[in-house]
Amino acid sequence: MVFVRRYDASNEGFSINEREVWRYAGYQNPNIVVDEKLAQLFEEVKEELRDAFQYQVCYLKTPISWENDMPTLPFSSESKNLAQCLKNSSQVVVFAATIGLEIDKKIARYQHLSKVKALLMQAYGAERIECLCDVFCKEIEEEVRKEGLTCTARFSPGYGDLPLETQREVFALLQPERRVGISLGESLLMRPSKSVTAIFGIGRCVGPKAKQGCSQCEKSDCEFRE
């Protein structure tokens, strides 16, 4: 069964990580001091987007089995990277998350009015969707901890050796368009753009919780690669 969770921005877990916003905006070095004028523009962006976000997640949780070190998942996968991430898991959570379409409209508008503000909105939106994923995953982890279980890091289609085409099966599984308003285009890009699909495992002796690192990802041209 697919479930839906909606969140209020007043939740304490939704505090803004400004360091991440600036990283997404291109300030890769955390020690760089942001220009005062740029910082003021970001304050204006935050105010303009104060009521723009709709934090929503649809997901399913299902048991899995293992054969020859590969998990039997609710979608087809031969990804060794994903199998390694899910190692020792007895269940998986497959989810789709979004912060809504309003920010896309704002970004499109500011592409003509102020490209700097459009960039800051892009960065802010990236930080917000990651924050939503973190809140959701932490919530699930707190729930399963009562059963003596823990969660793995999350893993998304297009990462490592898990092909982006897996999106089609994830969408068929979750039907996020009718549940939380996320659609999938022919090019496999999602709308709203600030949306994420991912998988993570649940088990008693799962691997480290650390996020998957750049060294494990084959996308060498990523602008956020460390």
C-alpha positions as CSV (number, residue, x, y, z in Angstrom):
1,M,0.0,0.0,0.0
2,V,1.2,3.5,-0.9
3,F,1.0,6.1,1.9
4,V,1.2,9.9,1.7
5,R,2.7,12.3,4.3
6,R,2.4,16.0,4.2
7,Y,4.4,18.3,6.4
8,D,4.1,21.8,7.9
9,A,7.1,24.1,7.4
10,S,6.8,25.0,11.1
11,N,8.2,21.5,11.9
12,E,11.5,22.1,13.7
13,G,13.2,19.7,11.2
14,F,12.6,22.2,8.4
15,S,15.1,24.8,9.6
16,I,17.1,26.3,6.7
17,N,20.7,25.1,6.3
18,E,22.1,28.2,4.7
19,R,25.6,26.7,4.2
20,E,23.9,24.1,1.9
21,V,22.0,26.9,0.0
22,W,25.2,28.7,-0.7
23,R,26.9,25.4,-1.8
24,Y,24.1,24.8,-4.3
25,A,24.5,28.4,-5.4
26,G,28.2,27.7,-6.3
27,Y,30.0,28.6,-3.1
28,Q,31.7,25.2,-2.7
29,N,34.2,26.4,-0.1
30,P,32.3,26.7,3.2
31,N,34.9,29.3,4.5
32,I,34.0,31.8,1.8
33,V,32.2,34.9,3.2
34,V,29.1,35.7,1.2
35,D,28.9,39.2,-0.1
36,E,26.5,41.4,2.0
37,K,24.5,42.4,-1.0
38,L,24.0,38.8,-2.1
39,A,23.1,37.8,1.5
40,Q,20.4,40.5,1.4
41,L,19.0,39.2,-1.9
42,F,18.7,35.8,-0.3
43,E,16.7,37.3,2.6
44,E,14.4,38.7,0.0
45,V,14.1,35.3,-1.7
46,K,13.3,33.6,1.6
47,E,10.5,36.1,2.3
48,E,9.1,35.8,-1.2
49,L,9.1,32.0,-1.0
50,R,7.9,31.9,2.6
51,D,4.5,30.3,1.7
52,A,5.5,28.7,-1.6
53,F,6.5,25.2,-0.5
54,Q,4.2,22.2,-0.2
55,Y,6.1,19.4,1.5
56,Q,4.7,16.1,0.4
57,V,6.0,12.5,0.2
58,C,4.3,9.3,-1.1
59,Y,5.9,6.0,-0.2
60,L,5.6,2.3,0.3
61,K,7.4,-0.1,2.6
62,T,7.8,-3.7,1.6
63,P,9.8,-6.8,2.7
64,I,12.6,-8.0,0.4
65,S,14.6,-11.2,0.0
66,W,18.1,-11.8,-1.1
67,E,19.7,-14.2,-3.6
68,N,23.4,-14.3,-4.6
69,D,23.9,-11.0,-2.7
70,M,21.3,-9.2,-4.8
71,P,17.9,-8.0,-3.3
72,T,14.6,-8.9,-4.8
73,L,13.0,-5.4,-5.1
74,P,9.5,-4.2,-6.1
75,F,11.1,-3.0,-9.4
76,S,13.8,-4.6,-11.6
77,S,17.4,-3.8,-10.7
78,E,20.8,-5.3,-11.3
79,S,22.6,-2.4,-9.6
80,K,25.5,-3.6,-7.5
81,N,25.8,-0.1,-5.9
82,L,22.2,-0.2,-4.8
83,A,22.6,-3.8,-3.5
84,Q,25.7,-2.6,-1.5
85,C,23.7,0.3,0.0
86,L,20.9,-2.0,1.0
87,K,23.2,-4.7,2.4
88,N,21.5,-6.7,5.2
89,S,18.2,-5.0,4.8
90,S,15.0,-7.0,5.3
91,Q,12.7,-4.2,4.0
92,V,12.9,-1.3,1.7
93,V,11.1,2.0,1.5
94,V,10.6,3.5,-2.0
95,F,9.5,7.1,-2.0
96,A,8.8,10.2,-4.1
97,A,9.0,13.6,-2.5
98,T,8.3,17.1,-3.7
99,I,8.1,20.7,-2.5
100,G,5.5,21.7,-5.1
101,L,5.3,23.6,-8.4
102,E,5.1,27.2,-7.0
103,I,8.9,27.6,-6.8
104,D,9.3,26.5,-10.5
105,K,6.9,29.4,-11.4
106,K,8.9,31.8,-9.4
107,I,12.2,30.7,-10.9
108,A,10.8,31.0,-14.4
109,R,9.5,34.5,-13.6
110,Y,12.9,35.7,-12.2
111,Q,14.8,34.3,-15.2
112,H,13.6,37.5,-16.9
113,L,13.7,39.8,-14.0
114,S,16.8,38.9,-12.0
115,K,19.0,35.9,-12.9
116,V,20.8,36.2,-9.6
117,K,17.5,35.8,-7.7
118,A,16.6,32.9,-10.0
119,L,19.9,31.2,-9.1
120,L,19.3,31.8,-5.4
121,M,15.8,30.3,-5.7
122,Q,17.2,27.3,-7.5
123,A,19.7,26.8,-4.7
124,Y,17.1,27.4,-2.0
125,G,14.7,24.9,-3.7
126,A,17.5,22.3,-3.9
127,E,18.2,22.7,-0.1
128,R,14.5,22.5,0.7
129,I,13.8,19.2,-1.2
130,E,16.9,17.6,0.4
131,C,15.6,18.8,3.8
132,L,12.2,17.2,3.1
133,C,13.9,13.9,2.3
134,D,16.0,14.1,5.4
135,V,13.0,14.8,7.6
136,F,11.0,11.9,6.0
137,C,13.9,9.4,6.4
138,K,14.6,10.4,9.9
139,E,10.9,10.0,10.8
140,I,10.9,6.5,9.4
141,E,14.1,5.7,11.2
142,E,12.6,6.8,14.5
143,E,9.6,4.6,13.9
144,V,11.5,1.4,13.1
145,R,14.0,2.0,15.9
146,K,11.2,0.8,18.3
147,E,11.6,-2.6,16.6
148,G,15.4,-2.6,17.0
149,L,15.9,-1.7,13.3
150,T,17.9,1.0,11.6
151,C,17.9,2.5,8.1
152,T,20.5,2.7,5.3
153,A,21.4,5.9,3.3
154,R,19.0,6.6,0.5
155,F,19.8,5.9,-3.1
156,S,18.2,7.5,-6.2
157,P,17.7,6.4,-9.8
158,G,20.5,7.8,-11.9
159,Y,23.0,7.4,-9.1
160,G,26.0,5.0,-9.5
161,D,25.0,2.1,-11.7
162,L,21.3,2.4,-11.1
163,P,19.9,3.7,-14.4
164,L,17.7,6.7,-14.6
165,E,15.2,4.6,-16.5
166,T,14.3,3.0,-13.2
167,Q,12.2,6.1,-12.7
168,R,9.5,4.7,-14.9
169,E,9.1,1.6,-12.7
170,V,9.2,3.7,-9.5
171,F,6.5,6.0,-11.0
172,A,4.4,2.9,-12.0
173,L,4.8,1.6,-8.4
174,L,4.0,4.8,-6.5
175,Q,1.8,6.7,-9.0
176,P,3.0,10.0,-7.5
177,E,1.2,12.1,-10.1
178,R,-2.2,11.5,-8.6
179,R,-1.0,11.3,-5.1
180,V,1.4,14.3,-4.7
181,G,1.4,15.9,-8.1
182,I,4.8,14.7,-9.5
183,S,4.8,13.8,-13.2
184,L,7.5,12.2,-15.3
185,G,8.4,13.5,-18.7
186,E,9.7,11.5,-21.7
187,S,13.2,12.7,-20.9
188,L,12.8,11.2,-17.4
189,L,12.8,14.7,-15.8
190,M,10.3,15.2,-13.0
191,R,7.8,18.1,-12.7
192,P,7.9,19.9,-10.3
193,S,11.6,20.1,-10.8
194,K,12.3,20.1,-7.0
195,S,11.3,16.5,-6.6
196,V,13.2,13.3,-5.6
197,T,12.6,9.6,-5.9
198,A,14.8,7.3,-3.7
199,I,15.1,4.0,-2.0
200,F,16.5,3.0,1.4
201,G,16.7,-0.1,3.4
202,I,15.6,-1.2,6.8
203,G,17.2,-3.9,8.9
204,R,19.0,-5.0,12.1
205,C,22.6,-4.9,10.9
206,V,22.6,-2.5,7.9
207,G,25.6,-0.6,6.7
208,P,26.8,2.9,7.8
209,K,24.2,5.7,7.6
210,A,26.6,8.0,5.8
211,K,25.3,9.4,2.5
212,Q,26.7,7.9,-0.7
213,G,29.9,9.7,-1.6
214,C,31.0,11.2,-4.9
215,S,33.7,8.5,-5.2
216,Q,30.9,5.9,-5.8
217,C,29.1,8.0,-8.4
218,E,30.0,7.7,-12.1
219,K,28.6,11.2,-12.9
220,S,32.0,12.9,-13.2
221,D,30.6,16.1,-14.7
222,C,28.4,17.0,-11.7
223,E,28.8,20.6,-10.6
224,F,28.5,19.6,-7.0
225,R,31.1,16.8,-7.2
226,E,33.6,16.9,-4.3
